[in-house]
C-alpha cells in the first residue's frame, strides 16, 4: 500500500475533562513541523488535536475509522498515556491503518508502548521531522525498517523490540519549513494567562525559535517540552523576524507567544532579535518564558522596547533548600532581582510555582506562598511535583511502588514525595490560589491593570468560569 494520506494527531491529557486546570491552548509544535515536512514532500496531511477539540478515545477512533488515512501518527506525552490506553478498546476501528507514535512518551518509553499496545506499529524516537520523512519513504518503497534511523519497532524475526539508534539532532533549524498554521487552524489556540494591554481584540500567533535545555531539573525530561535534548539550537535572528512578519501579514495576528523553553538563553541573540523587530517597525506585542537567572537590566530594557508585554518565569519554590534539591540552578535572590527589574520596566509577570517536592515541609510550602505574595506577579500557576519519564528522579523510582503513568503536573495529584500529608497538600494548593487571588491587594491591582482590557481581550470570563469549575469539581 502506498502512503499518500497521513493524519497526525495529538492525544489530549486534559482537554476533554471538565475538571481540567485552566491553561492556555497552545499548538502542537512537533506535529506542526512534521506536517510541514511531509507536505513539502508532496503528501496529503491533516492534523487532529484532541486537546482543543475535546474529544476522547471513542470519538477520536470513530473519526479515524471514517477518514481511513494510510498512516496515523499519534503525538503522545506521558500524561496522554491514558488516552493511548483508551484507544486499545477501539483499535479494531483502525486495524488496517499503519499507526505510529511520536513525542515525549514515544521517545522515553518506546518499548513499553509497542509491547503494551498491539495496534502500534512503532515509535519515532527524538526529533520527528527527518525521521518521519525517511519512515514514509521506507514504507512506500517496501524498505527495511532497520535502515531508518531514530525509530523503534517490533522485529518479528528476532521477536523483540528493535531500536535503530538515535538520530543526530537538527542543528540548522532554519532548514525546516515553517509550520503551516492553516493545518492547525490557528484560531483555536489562545493564551489566557499572559496580559497584553490592548483595546483591540487579541489574535494570537505562536512561534518556537529554539530547541534544547542545558539544565537538569530532577522532574523534567529532556524530551518533555520543546527541547528534544540538552543541546541548544536556534533559528537565526533573520528567520525569527521573518516568521513574525509571516504571522502578522498572513494571519493578521497582533500578539505572539514565543514558546521557547528559555527565550533569553543567549543574551546577544535576544538583543539582536529585539533590534531587528524595532528596525523592521513591527507593531506587535509578544510574550516569552525564560528563567530568572537569564535576565538582567539590559535584556529586559530591550525586550520592553521591542514590544514584549509579559514574561513567564519558572520559580517553583520559595525555599533555597528545595530549589537546590530540584537542581533548579537559581536562588531566591536571583528571582527577586529579575522580578523587580521586569516590573520596573513595565512588563507583567506570570510566575510558575510547585508544591509537593521531595522532602518539602509544610513550612517550606508556606515559604513558597509568602514568596508569591512578596513578588506580586500578575498571574500565578501552581503545579504538583511530578517526575516524568526520562527525568533524573523518575529513573530512580521503584516503578512497582510509584507509577506516574498518565499523571500531569497541573491536573493529577497521584504521587506525594513531600513530608506533607496528601489531604494537607491538596488544601495548601487550593489555599494558595484562593488567598492569592482574593486578597484586596491583588484585586485592586487586577482592576487597575487588567480588568478594563478584559472586556475585549483574553476571554477573561471564560478563564474565570474555568477556574471556578476547577475548584468546585476537585
C-alpha positions in Angstrom: 0.0 0.0 0.0 1.3 3.4 -1.0 1.1 6.1 1.7 -0.4 9.3 0.4 -2.8 10.4 3.1 -1.4 11.0 6.6 -3.2 12.0 9.8 -1.2 13.4 12.7 -2.9 13.6 16.0 -2.2 15.0 19.5 -3.7 12.9 22.2 -5.1 15.1 24.9 -4.1 14.9 28.6 -6.8 17.1 30.0 -8.7 18.9 27.3 -11.8 16.6 27.3 -12.0 16.6 31.1 -14.4 19.0 32.8 -12.1 19.1 35.8 -9.1 20.5 33.9 -6.8 23.0 35.5 -7.2 26.3 33.5 -4.4 26.5 31.0 -3.5 28.2 27.7 -4.4 26.4 24.5 -1.1 26.0 22.7 -0.5 24.4 19.3 1.4 21.1 19.0 4.7 22.3 17.5 6.2 18.9 16.8 3.2 17.9 14.8 3.2 21.2 13.0 6.8 20.9 11.9 6.4 17.2 11.0 3.3 18.0 8.9 5.1 20.8 7.1 8.0 18.4 6.2 5.6 15.8 4.9 3.6 18.4 3.0 6.8 19.7 1.4 7.4 16.1 0.2 4.1 16.0 -1.7 2.0 14.2 0.8 -1.6 14.9 1.9 -1.6 15.8 5.6 -4.2 16.7 8.2 -3.9 17.4 11.9 -6.3 16.4 14.7 -5.8 18.0 18.0 -8.0 16.2 20.6 -7.0 18.8 23.2 -8.8 21.7 21.6 -11.4 19.5 20.0 -12.2 18.0 23.4 -12.6 14.5 22.0 -12.0 11.3 23.9 -10.7 7.9 22.7 -14.1 6.7 21.3 -15.0 9.8 19.3 -11.4 10.0 18.0 -11.4 6.3 16.9 -14.7 6.8 15.1 -13.2 9.7 13.2 -10.2 7.8 12.2 -12.4 4.9 11.0 -14.3 7.3 8.9 -11.3 9.1 7.4 -9.2 6.0 6.8 -5.7 7.5 6.4 -2.9 5.4 5.1 -0.8 6.4 8.0 -1.7 7.6 11.5 0.9 9.2 13.7 0.0 9.9 17.4 1.8 12.5 19.3 1.8 11.2 22.9 3.2 12.9 26.0 3.4 10.7 29.2 0.3 12.4 30.5 -1.5 11.3 27.4 -0.9 7.7 28.1 -4.4 7.1 29.5 -5.8 8.4 26.2 -3.5 6.0 24.3 -4.6 3.1 26.6 -8.2 4.1 25.9 -7.6 3.7 22.2 -6.9 0.0 22.8 -10.7 -0.6 23.3 -11.4 0.7 19.8 -8.2 -0.4 18.0 -10.4 -2.5 15.6 -11.6 0.7 14.1 -8.2 1.3 12.5 -6.7 -2.1 12.5 -5.8 -1.8 8.8 -4.1 1.6 9.3 -0.4 1.8 9.9 -0.1 3.5 13.3 3.0 5.0 14.8 3.7 7.1 17.9 6.0 10.1 18.4 6.5 12.7 21.1 7.7 12.5 24.7 6.3 9.1 25.6 7.5 7.5 22.4 11.0 8.9 23.0 11.3 7.8 26.6 9.2 4.6 26.7 9.1 3.2 23.1 9.5 -0.4 24.1 6.6 -0.2 26.7 4.3 1.4 24.2 4.9 -1.2 21.5 4.7 -4.1 23.9 1.5 -2.9 25.6 -0.4 -1.6 22.6 -0.6 -4.2 19.8 -2.1 -1.7 17.3 1.0 0.4 17.5 3.4 -0.5 14.7 6.4 1.5 16.0 7.7 4.7 17.6 9.6 7.7 16.3 12.2 8.4 18.9 13.5 12.0 19.3 13.0 14.9 16.9 10.5 13.7 14.4 11.0 15.8 11.2 13.8 13.9 9.4 12.7 10.6 10.8 9.1 10.8 9.7 10.2 11.7 6.2 12.5 8.7 6.0 9.9 6.4 7.6 7.3 7.3 4.9 9.9 6.8 2.1 10.8 3.4 3.6 7.2 2.2 3.9 6.4 3.4 0.3 9.5 1.6 -1.1 9.0 -1.6 1.0 12.3 -0.9 2.6 13.8 -2.4 5.7 12.6 -0.6 8.9 16.0 -1.3 10.4 17.5 1.2 7.9 15.6 4.1 9.3 17.5 5.9 12.0 15.6 7.0 15.1 12.7 4.5 15.3 11.7 1.6 17.4 9.6 -1.3 16.1 8.8 -5.0 16.8 11.1 -7.2 14.8 9.1 -10.4 14.2 12.2 -12.4 13.2 14.0 -11.5 16.4 10.8 -11.4 18.4 11.7 -8.3 20.3 11.5 -4.5 20.0 14.4 -3.1 18.0 15.8 0.4 18.3 17.6 1.6 15.2 19.8 4.1 17.1 19.5 7.8 17.9 19.3 10.2 15.1 21.6 13.3 15.2 19.9 16.5 16.3 18.8 19.0 13.8 21.4 21.8 14.2 20.2 24.2 11.5 16.6 25.0 12.5 16.3 27.4 9.6 16.3 24.5 7.1 12.9 23.3 8.5 9.9 24.6 6.6 7.8 26.9 8.8 4.7 25.5 10.4 1.6 25.8 8.2 -0.8 27.2 10.7 -3.7 26.6 8.4 -3.3 22.9 9.1 -3.5 23.6 12.8 -6.5 26.0 12.4 -4.7 28.6 14.5 -7.8 30.4 15.6 -8.4 27.5 18.0 -5.4 28.4 20.1 -5.1 31.2 22.5 -3.3 32.5 25.6 -5.4 33.1 28.7 -2.6 33.7 31.2 -0.4 36.4 29.6 -1.7 40.0 29.8 -1.3 42.3 26.9 -2.8 45.8 27.4 -4.7 46.4 24.1 -8.1 47.8 23.3 -8.2 45.6 20.2 -9.3 42.0 20.4 -6.2 39.9 20.5 -5.5 37.4 17.7 -2.7 35.1 18.8 0.2 33.7 16.8 2.7 31.2 18.1 6.4 30.7 17.4 9.1 28.2 18.6 12.5 29.5 17.7 14.9 27.4 19.7 15.3 23.8 21.0 17.2 22.3 23.8 17.7 22.8 27.6 21.1 22.7 29.2 19.5 22.4 32.7 18.8 19.2 34.5 15.8 19.8 36.9 15.2 16.4 38.5 11.5 16.3 37.5 11.7 17.3 33.8 12.6 15.2 30.9 14.7 16.5 28.0 12.0 15.3 25.6 9.0 16.6 27.6 8.8 20.2 26.4 10.1 21.6 23.2 13.6 20.5 24.0 14.4 17.1 22.5 17.8 17.0 24.2 20.1 19.4 26.1 22.0 20.9 23.2 20.8 24.4 22.5 19.9 25.2 18.9 18.4 28.3 17.4 16.7 29.8 14.4 18.7 32.7 13.1 17.6 36.3 14.1 16.5 37.0 10.5 14.4 33.8 10.4 12.7 34.7 13.7 11.7 38.1 12.5 10.7 36.7 9.1 8.3 34.3 10.8 6.9 37.1 12.9 6.2 39.1 9.8 4.6 36.0 8.2 2.2 35.7 11.1 1.3 39.4 11.1 0.8 39.7 7.3 -0.5 36.2 6.6 -2.8 35.7 9.6 -3.4 39.2 10.9 -2.1 38.4 14.4 -1.5 41.2 16.8 0.0 39.2 19.7 2.7 36.5 19.5 3.5 33.9 22.2 7.1 32.6 21.9 7.1 29.0 23.3 10.9 28.6 23.6 11.7 27.0 26.9 14.3 29.7 27.6 13.9 32.6 25.2 16.7 34.7 26.7 19.3 31.9 27.0 21.6 33.7 24.5 21.8 37.3 25.5 23.4 38.6 22.3 20.8 36.8 20.2 17.9 38.1 22.3 19.0 41.7 22.0 19.6 41.2 18.2 16.0 39.9 17.8 14.8 43.0 19.7 16.9 45.3 17.5 15.6 43.7 14.3 11.9 44.0 15.5 12.5 47.7 16.1 14.4 48.1 12.8 11.5 46.5 10.9 9.0 48.6 12.8 6.8 45.6 13.7 3.9 46.9 15.7 3.3 43.7 17.6 3.0 42.7 21.3 4.6 39.5 22.4 5.2 37.3 25.4 8.1 34.9 26.3 9.1 32.4 29.0 12.5 32.1 30.5 14.5 31.7 33.7 15.2 34.4 36.3 19.0 33.8 36.1 19.0 34.6 32.3 17.7 38.1 32.8 19.4 41.4 33.6 18.5 45.1 33.2 19.9 45.3 29.7 18.0 42.4 28.3 14.7 43.5 30.0 15.1 47.0 28.6 15.5 45.7 25.1 12.5 43.3 25.5 10.4 46.2 26.6 11.5 48.5 23.7 10.7 45.7 21.1 7.2 45.1 22.4 7.5 42.3 25.0 4.5 42.7 27.3 4.8 39.7 29.6 7.4 37.2 30.8 6.7 33.8 32.3 9.2 32.6 35.0 9.6 29.1 36.4 10.1 29.9 40.1 8.9 26.6 41.7 9.8 27.2 45.4 10.4 29.8 48.0 13.0 27.6 49.7 16.6 27.7 48.7 17.0 24.2 50.0 14.2 22.9 47.8 15.5 24.8 44.8 18.8 23.2 45.3 17.2 19.7 45.7 15.3 20.2 42.5 18.6 21.1 40.8 16.9 24.3 39.6 20.2 26.2 39.4 18.7 29.5 40.7 18.2 31.1 44.1 15.6 33.3 45.7 18.0 36.3 45.3 18.1 35.9 41.5 14.3 35.6 41.4 13.8 38.7 43.5 16.2 40.7 41.3 14.6 39.5 38.0 11.0 40.1 39.0 11.9 43.6 40.4 13.6 44.6 37.2 10.8 43.2 35.0 8.1 45.1 36.9 10.2 48.3 36.9 10.3 48.1 33.1 6.5 47.9 32.9 6.4 44.2 31.8 3.9 41.9 33.5 5.0 38.6 35.2 3.5 35.1 35.2 5.1 33.0 38.0 5.0 29.2 38.0 5.2 27.6 41.4 5.4 23.9 42.5 4.2 22.1 45.6 5.0 18.6 46.9 8.7 18.5 46.1 10.6 15.6 47.7 11.0 16.1 51.5 9.3 19.5 51.3 7.9 20.5 54.6 4.8 22.5 55.5 7.0 25.5 56.4 8.7 25.4 53.1 5.4 25.2 51.2 4.4 28.3 53.2 7.7 29.9 52.2 6.7 29.5 48.6 3.3 31.1 49.2 5.0 34.0 51.0 7.4 34.5 48.1 4.4 34.7 45.7 2.9 37.4 47.9 6.1 39.4 48.0 6.8 39.1 44.3 3.2 40.1 43.4 3.1 38.6 39.8 0.1 39.4 37.7 -0.8 35.7 37.5 0.3 32.5 39.2 0.2 28.9 38.2 0.7 26.3 41.0 1.7 22.7 40.0 2.4 19.5 41.8 5.8 17.9 41.7 5.6 15.2 39.0 8.6 13.2 37.9 8.2 12.5 34.1 9.7 9.5 32.3 13.3 10.4 31.3 13.8 12.7 34.3 16.5 12.0 36.9 14.0 11.5 39.7 11.9 9.1 37.6 14.8 6.9 36.8 15.4 6.2 40.5 11.7 5.4 41.2 10.6 1.9 42.2 8.1 1.5 39.4 6.2 -1.2 41.3 5.6 1.2 44.1 5.3 4.5 42.2 3.6 4.7 38.8 3.3 8.2 37.4 1.8 7.0 34.2 -0.7 9.5 32.9 0.0 12.0 35.7 0.0 15.7 34.8 1.7 18.3 37.0 -1.4 20.6 37.0 -4.3 18.2 36.7 -3.2 15.0 38.5 -2.2 14.5 42.1 -1.1 10.9 42.5 2.5 10.8 43.8 3.5 12.6 47.0 7.2 12.6 47.9 7.0 15.5 50.3 6.7 15.5 54.1 3.2 16.9 53.9 0.2 14.5 54.1 -1.9 14.2 50.9 -5.0 16.0 52.2 -3.0 18.8 53.6 -1.0 19.2 50.4 -4.3 19.5 48.4 -5.6 22.0 51.0 -2.4 24.1 50.6 -2.8 24.0 46.8 -6.3 25.3 46.9 -5.4 27.9 49.6 -2.5 29.1 47.5 -4.8 30.1 44.7 -7.7 31.4 46.7 -5.7 33.5 49.2 -3.5 35.0 46.4 -6.3 35.9 44.0 -8.9 37.1 46.5 -6.7 39.3 48.7 -7.5 43.0 48.5 -4.1 43.9 47.1 -4.3 41.6 44.1 -7.9 42.5 43.4 -7.1 46.2 43.3 -4.1 45.6 41.1 -6.2 43.5 38.7 -8.9 46.1 38.5 -6.3 48.8 37.7 -4.0 46.9 35.3 -6.1 44.2 33.6 -9.9 44.3 34.2 -10.7 47.1 31.7 -8.9 45.3 28.8 -10.6 42.1 29.8 -13.8 43.2 28.1 -12.2 42.8 24.7 -9.2 40.5 25.3 -8.1 37.2 26.7 -11.6 35.8 27.1 -11.4 36.7 30.7 -14.9 35.5 31.6 -14.1 32.1 30.2 -10.9 31.9 32.2 -12.8 32.9 35.3 -15.5 30.3 34.9 -13.0 27.6 34.1 -11.1 28.4 37.3 -14.3 28.3 39.4 -15.3 25.0 37.9 -11.9 23.5 38.5 -12.1 24.3 42.3 -15.7 23.2 42.6 -15.1 19.8 40.9 -12.0 18.9 42.8 
